[in-house]
Amino acid sequence: MSALTTYQPKYSNSWALVIGIDKYQHIGNLAFASNDANGMARVLTDSFGFPKENVTILLNEQANGSTIRKAFFKFAHNLDVGVDDRLVVFFAGHGHTERGRRGEVGFLVPYDGNLDNLESLIRWDELTRNADLIAAKHIFFVMDACYGGLALTRGHAFGAMRFVSDMLQRYSRQVLTAGKADEVVADGNGVRAGHSVFTAHLLNGLEGAAATKEGIITASGVMAYVYDQVGKDQYSRQTPHYGFLDGDGDFIFDTTVVDRILAEAKEASGGQADEKEGDADILINASPPILAQQQEQSQVVIELKELLSVPQNRIRLDDYVSHHIRRFLEEADLRHFPVQMSGIQGSDLVERIQAYETLSKDLQQVATLLARWGDADQVLQLERILTRLAETDKGTSGLVVLLKLCWYPLMLLMYCAGIAAIASKNYRILKIVFDTTVQPDAHDDRRPLVVHVMSNMTDIHDTFKHLPGQEKKYVPRSEHLFTLLQPVLEDLLFLGRGYEQYFDEFEVLMALAFAHATQHGWGPPGRFAWKHSSRLGLGQSPYRQIVEQAEKYGTEWQPLRAGLFDGSLDNFKKQAEAYGERLSKLGWW
């Protein structure tokens, strides 16, 4: 399985390994672990549609070390487990921690485990490393045991807004444990009779208490709910440990709720969200509003915010930006992304698109934060990033589609910085994004960045139809970027449901800026173009809304005051009128 495997916005199948051990050969017994395991298996099959034949249950003497390992590896060897599947691994029993040279090492204790013989235990990271061999895109480990040595991150804010389909199309490995190394699991006294404190709250969460207001239950929501409830429970002396091992997707439990909500969104739009141009994807709070988590930020974000907060750091900021530019250019070099190839398949194009997206993630954050927080001097670093990437050698011969895809990372940065500028009402930065003049090579004219980038990307518009879910879309590139960039910008800017408005405004202004720079009366259409149909109602056309704003404020309209369209209302009206006429003739409906 490639690291760049493309996932569909659905689950093809569901699997589970459920283990509960009350009786032990060599250490003290527990009272309710078997009940906990049976309760977990029951909620998976009865509430979330896990096929009973796909749920392996190991209780007491069945759950010896050899059997647990064999059952876990079965998911790696089973060819029926596909890339779009999901897997839950639940363990209720004893945990154990040893301190090693590099820190704590956590173990699960099987039925025949002996604490005096570490070989008889199951190292926690043995499971996580071997999870790489399992094709399923989503794996959720739930451990009703306490132990240490967990290397987890909370890189995704619980409560952050996410698109449902995006959560389903991103890889993830998530973990929730009952407690840490120095804590004792409360075996009993749970809010549900016959269950431990941890599993009792877990089952409550799965049965609806951890649902979002839309009724969707995610692993992130369950983790936040259980953490909160166990911490407050009067019988608890433990603090659940949770987070991500890998990836940034999210396990969704009841996909029938998702189907219902999408159907309702389609109906509410008057049936416009059809198979051709679906706009029914929903933006949800990924967790219930119970826990106000402090988002754990990436090192790039932490370091850049510190540099931006002190104007005297301008030399360090210059060095920092230079470092990230150099690293990107080295990794995106034509040696690693060759353009001279004999042929290429759709899957190869998808892999290259995803590789560019991964490679540019740090610069996406840098561009977004510079656009949001940079002062007049600091924002020059954004201009430097855009210019340097635009004027880097992209090759002069090779497959046309690959030559033009070299511009894709730069377009991602333009979108990030541009949307951040609009969200903060800083249109002077938007002018930098659109109008910075660049000369990609000696044979090119110096022209605005928006012309060079979007001319190349428009030429390969249909390339993005190879991406899953974009095959029948009118504007596949725009639809893809709308979903792709939402979590990045949400975590940095906290835009919530305003994201769609800012995204559409950016694309409208970008299209008109392109039209103004080329004097062709046309620019790259985005999602706003198909929304422009009168069938959606005049008030719902982002294009009309922008034109009406310009008419209302005249020469005081902020984009004009920032210098867009050369600061001329007449220039804007000329392009807007010509563009509007061509939009009305698209005939997409």
VOKOL-790096 format. One record per residue (C-alpha): residue in one letter; x, y, z. Coordinates in steps of 0.25 Angstrom, whole numbers, plus 5000, padded with zeros to 4 digits. Layout:
// residues N
aXYZ ...
END
This chain:
// residues 589
m500050005000 s500650134996 a500750255005 l499950334995 t498850234994 t497550304990 y496350284999 q494850294996 p493950375004 k493250245010 y493550115017 s493549985009 n493549895021 s493749895036 w494549805045 a494849785060 l495749715069 v495049715083 i495849665095 g495349645110 i496149575121 d495649555135 k496349435139 y497849425138 q498849315140 h499949385148 i499349515153 g498149565160 n496749555153 l495849665149 a494349665150 f493749735138 a494649725126 s493849615119 n492649705121 d493349825115 a493749745103 n492449685100 g491749825102 m492749885092 a492549765082 r491049785083 v491049935081 l491849915068 t490949815062 d489649865067 s489850015065 f490850035055 g490649925045 f491949845047 p491649705041 k491749605053 e492649515045 n493649625044 v493649645059 t494649555066 i494449535081 l495549475090 l495149455105 n495949405117 e496749285113 q496549305098 a497349435099 n498749375101 g499849455095 s499949365083 t498549365080 i498449525081 r499649535072 k499049445062 a497749505062 f498349645060 f499249605049 k498049535042 f497649675038 a498949695031 h498949565023 n497449565020 l497249615006 d495849645009 v496249765017 g496349885007 v496850025008 d495450085010 d495149995022 r495150025037 l495649945049 v495449955064 v496349895073 f495849885087 f496549825100 a496049815114 g497049765124 h498349785131 g499349885126 h500849895130 t501949995129 e503449975130 r504450085130 g505550075119 r506750155115 r505950245106 g504750255115 e503450175118 v503050045111 g501650005111 f501149865111 l499749795110 v499649675119 p499049555112 y498349435119 d499649365121 g500549485123 n501549485134 l502049615139 d503349555143 n503549505128 l503449625119 e503449525107 s502049485111 l501449625110 i501049695097 r501849825095 w500849945091 d501749995080 e501749855075 l500349875071 t500550015066 r501749975057 n500949855051 a499749945048 d500549995037 l500349865030 i498849875031 a498249935018 a497049995026 k497050155025 h496450165039 i496950095051 f496450125065 f497150065077 v496250065090 m496950015102 d496349995116 a497649985122 c498750075128 y500150075123 g501250175119 g502050195107 l501050255098 a501550345087 l500250425083 t500050555077 r498750645078 g499150725066 h497650735062 a496750825071 f495650755076 g494450845073 a495150885060 m494150895048 r494350785038 f493650745025 v493150605027 s493650555013 d494950605016 m495050535029 l494650405022 q495750425011 r496950445021 y497750335027 s497750325042 r498250235054 q497550285067 v497750235081 l496950245094 t497450185107 a496850175121 g498050235128 k499450265129 a500650185135 d500450225150 e498950205150 v498050095154 v496850065145 a495550065153 d494949925150 g493549945154 n492650055160 g492450105146 v491150185142 r490650065136 a490549935145 g491549825141 h492549915134 s493749985138 v493750145139 f494450155126 t493650065118 a492350115124 h492650255119 l493150205106 l491850125103 n491050245107 g491850325097 l491650225086 e490150215089 g489950365086 a490550455097 a491850485089 a491050515076 t491150655070 k489950735069 e489750675055 g489750535061 i491050495056 i492050415065 t493450425062 a494650365069 s495150505073 g493750535079 v493850405087 m495250425092 a494850565096 y493550525103 v494250405110 y495350485115 d494450595121 q493450495127 v494550395133 g495250515139 k494050565146 d493550435151 q493550425166 y494050275166 s495150305156 r496650325160 q497050315145 t497250415133 p497050355120 h498150375110 y497750405095 g498250455082 f498750425068 l499850325065 d499850365050 g498950435040 d497950545041 g496650475037 d495550435047 f494850305050 i493350315048 f492450215054 d491050235049 t491150265034 t489650255032 v489550385040 v490450445030 d489650395018 r488350445024 i489050585027 l489550595012 a488250555007 e487550665015 a488550765010 k488250724996 e486750734998 a486950875005 s487750924993 g486550894984 g487150774978 q488350854973 a489350764980 d489250654969 e490350554964 k490850654955 e491250764964 g491050724978 d491050834989 a490350755000 d491650725008 i491550775022 l492450855031 i492250795045 n492950815059 a493750685060 s493550675075 p492450705084 p492450845091 i492850785104 l494350805105 a495050935101 q496350875097 q497650955095 q498050925081 e499450865080 q500150945069 s501250895059 q502650945062 v502551035049 v501351105055 i501951125068 e503351175063 l502751265053 k501751335062 e502851365072 l503651425061 l502451505056 s502151555070 v503451635071 p503751735060 q505251735064 n505351585059 r505351625045 i506751565042 r506351435049 l504951435041 d505751455028 d506651335031 y505451255035 v504651275023 s505951255014 h506151115021 h504751075018 i504851125003 r506151055001 r505650925007 f504350924998 l505150954986 e506150844989 e505050744991 a504250784979 d505450784970 l505250724956 r506150614960 h505050574970 f503850614961 p504350574947 v503550634935 q504250554924 m503450424924 s502950334913 g501550334918 i500650354931 q499350294936 g498250364944 s498750294957 d500150354955 l499550494953 v498750474966 e500050424973 r500850544968 i499750644972 q499750584986 a501250584987 y501250734984 e500150754995 t500950685005 l502250755002 s501650895002 k500950875016 d501950955024 l502051075014 q500451075014 q500551105029 v501651205027 a500851275016 t499551275023 l500151335036 l500951435029 a499651485022 r498951485035 w499951545044 g501051605036 d501251755037 a501651845025 d503151795026 q502851655030 v501851625019 l503051655009 q503451515013 l502151465006 e502451534993 r503851474994 i503351334995 l502351354984 t503451414975 r504451304978 l503551194975 a503051254962 e504451284957 t505051144960 d505351054948 k504150964945 g504750904932 t504650944918 s504250804911 g503550684916 l502050644917 v501250774917 v500350724929 l501550704938 l502150834934 k500950914937 l500750834950 c502050894955 w501151024958 y500250944967 p500950974980 l501051124977 m499551124974 l499251054988 l500051164995 m499351274987 y497951214992 c498451205006 a499051345007 g497851404999 i496751345008 a497551385020 a497651525015 i496151535012 a495751475025 s496551585032 k496051695022 n497451725018 y497351745003 r498751805001 i499251665004 l498251604994 k498851704984 i500251644986 v499651504984 f499051544971 d499951654965 t501351624969 t502051624956 v502951504952 q503851454941 p503851304942 d505051294931 a505751384922 h504751364910 d503551404918 d502951544920 r502851604934 r501451584937 p500551574950 l500651444958 v499251414956 v499351414941 h500551314941 v500051224951 m498551214947 s498851204932 n499651084935 m498651024944 t497451054935 d498150974924 i498150844932 h496750874938 d496250734935 t497450664942 f496750684955 k495650594950 h496550474953 l496350504968 p495350424975 g493950494976 q494350594965 e494050514953 k492750584949 k493050724955 y492950844946 v494150914954 p494950794960 r496150874964 s495350974971 e494450864978 h495750794982 l496450914988 f495150954995 t495250825003 l496750815004 l497050945010 q495850955020 p496550885031 v497850955029 l497251095030 e496251055041 d497351015050 l498151145047 l497051245046 f495751185053 l494851225041 g493651125045 r492551135035 g493051265029 y494151185022 e493251165009 q492951315008 y494451345009 f494751234999 d493751284989 e494151424990 f495551394988 e495251314975 v494351424970 l495351534972 m496451444966 a495651424953 l495351564952 a496851604955 f497251504944 a496251564934 h496751704937 a498251664936 t497951594922 q496851684917 h496151564912 g494851584920 w495051444926 g495751374937 p495851234943 p494451194949 g494251134962 r493151084971 f492451214970 a492251194955 w491251084956 k490651154968 h490351274959 s489151194953 s487851274955 r487251144960 l488051164973 g487451294975 l488051434973 g488451444988 q489351314987 s490251354976 p491651394981 y491951464968 r490651554969 q490951584984 i492351634981 v491851724969 e490751784978 q491851814989 a492651894979 e491351964974 k490951994989 y492352054993 g492852104980 t494252164981 e494252134996 w494151984993 q495351925001 p495951844989 l496051974981 r496652044992 a497651944993 g498051964979 l497351844972 f496851874958 d497851994958 g496952054969 s495952084958 l494452054960 d494252074945 n495351964942 f494551874952 k493251894945 k493751874932 q494351734935 a493151694944 e492151724933 a492851644923 y493151534932 g491651534937 e491151514922 r492051394920 l491651334933 s490151344929 k490551264916 l491151144923 g489951064922 w490350964933 w488850954937 
END
